[in-house]
């Protein structure tokens, strides 16, 4: 795995998200408590910006049409066929790192 630094821990308060853009790729970086998760930022319905969505427990709700996705694994309660791309995340002191491979 090849992790790259993308944010500082203090930049993402618990229960929030941050848009990360790397090489024309949009990633939504979420913080649930002290844990961090990364998914594609684009909703599978009509590419709404998930980093701008509302967090409800372990789900993010797309701000455009209210589709829901599990932040931890990318699955959707709407259909087992719907799954966001997820990325491994790790924390090293105050740095948050993502593996894009």
N, C-alpha and C positions, 0 to 999 in steps of 0.2 A: 504494500500500500504506500501511496505517496501523498501524505497530508500536506496541505498548504494553509498558512495562517490567513484567516478571513475577517476576524473581528476580535475585539477585546470583550471580556466578560461584562464589564460595567456598561457597555454600549447596548446591552439587551436585558432590560429588567425582566424578572419572572412574569410569565403570562403574556409575553409580547413576542414580536417577530421583527426581523430586519431583512431587507432585500440585499442580496449579495450578487454582484455581477462579475463574472469571470469569463473571459474569452467569448463574449456574446451569449453566455449562458446565465439565465436568471435562476437563482436559488433562494428559497425562503428558509431562513435560519430561525428556528423557534426555541424559546426557552420555557420549559415546564419545570418549575421549582429550580433545582440546581442542575438539571439535565438539559442538554442541547440536542436538537434534531434538525436535519436538513432534508428538504424535499424540493422537487421542481416548484418554481414559483407560479407556474401556469396551470390554472384549473383545466381539467380534462373536458369540461363542457364547452366553454367558449374562450378559453385562455385568460380568464380573469386573474388579477394579481393576488395570489394567496397571502403574501406578506402583509397585505392591507386588510385581510379578513379578520373576523372576530374569532377569538379562541374560546372554545367552550369545552372545558375539561381537557381531554386529549385530542379533540377535534378542532380543525380550522374550518370556518364557514366562509365560502367565497363571497366577497362583497357584491358581486354582480347578480347572481341568480341563486345564491344560498345553497349551493352544493356543499356537501361535507366530506372531509377526508381526515383519517386518523393521522396525526402528526408523527407518531412513532414508526408506523410501517407503511403509510401511504394508501391504505385500503379505504374504500368508501362503503358506508352502510347502504348506499343506493343500489350497488351491484357488486358481486364478487369479481366481475371482470374489470372493474375500474380500479386502477392502482397507480398512484403517482410514483415517479422515480424518486428513490431516497438515496441519501449519501451517508457514508460513515462519518461520524463526528467524534472528535476527542478534544479534551481540554488539557492544556499544559500551563499551569499557573494562571496568568491572566489572559492567555491566548486561546481562541477557539480555532480549531483546524478542521478542514474538510478534505476528504479523499474523493476526487472526481473520477477516479478510474472505475 
